[in-house]
């Protein structure tokens, strides 16, 4: 499928907004369980995986191996950014309370606020993209 800059940008913004919705649900779950003994906070890993996939599109090795058999293992494979999904990961490393719970309610509220601001910025970015198309069509 051939994509131009506009469709790729809109697709990336949509995927980032979807990841922010998942992150909001995870952060709300963390905040609601901030007093539950033994609860471990979760986070969403999306941006770093997306960056890795986007960088793989640009980086080809200087010498690419020829594959003469389908069982051969390639030395490089381009990763499609559309295959990247938001992934929920548990934080087992930190502990902030004596009951084994590692949720800091103040930090979770700050992360919720940051996530909401990022969602608003992405919505404004999408509005800008479509206003540019609207301007061209006039």
C-alpha positions, 0 to 999 in steps of 0.5 A: 500500500502506497502512503503519502505524508498526509495519510501516514501522519494522520495514521500515526496520530490516530495510533498515538491517540489510541495508545493514549486512551489505553494509557489513561485506562491503565493510569486510572486502574493504577490510581484506583488501586493505590491502597490495595496491598500487593498491587503493582502499577502498570504502564504502557509501552508504545512510543519507544516501539513505534520509534524503533519501527519508524527508524527501521524503515530508514536504516538498511545495512550496507551489505544485505545478505541474499536469501536463496532459501525461505529457511534462511534468516535475513540479517535485516528486516524492516518493521512496519509501524502499523504492526506496533501495538500499545503494550501494558507492562508491570513495574515489579522493580519499585516499591513505595509502600510497606504493603508491597504496593508501588503506586504513588497516587501523586505521581499517577495524577501527574501522569494522567494530566500529562497524558491528557495534555498529550491527547489534546496536543494530538487532537490539535495536530490532527485538526491542523492536518485536516485544516491544511487539506481544507485550505488547499481544496478552497 
